[in-house]
């Protein structure tokens, strides 16, 4: 029987082998984002929110297919941007300075984090809490699954006047 010699550390002992890193193959990245401390006047302005989300899509290098936004009375906006690569959506509560935003993109040429950062900055958020979900991971039984990465909340940089 032939055996290969294990590599050793200086002074003896076997050097632990590092596992080979495999790139996780996914169908897309979905970022769930909680924006707090947003400017209340912006969160109730449907045209401004639409403009911010369209530019967020462009910032992520996504192709916009359809845009639908609605303003609620007395306040609040909900909207979705359908992308060739998936979607962006937003729901605002101006009275709380809060926006719930989703950024989901597929493909290697888009970056949903760029859209997330852009929207947070332009809505004047003081803090951002995110959860990243890697979606569409093929499992051995032919089904698909996902992996969740929790991200700590962080303060947003203050804009100068």
Order of alpha helices (4+ residues) and beta strands (2+ residues): beta-alpha-alpha-beta-beta-beta-beta-alpha-beta-beta-beta
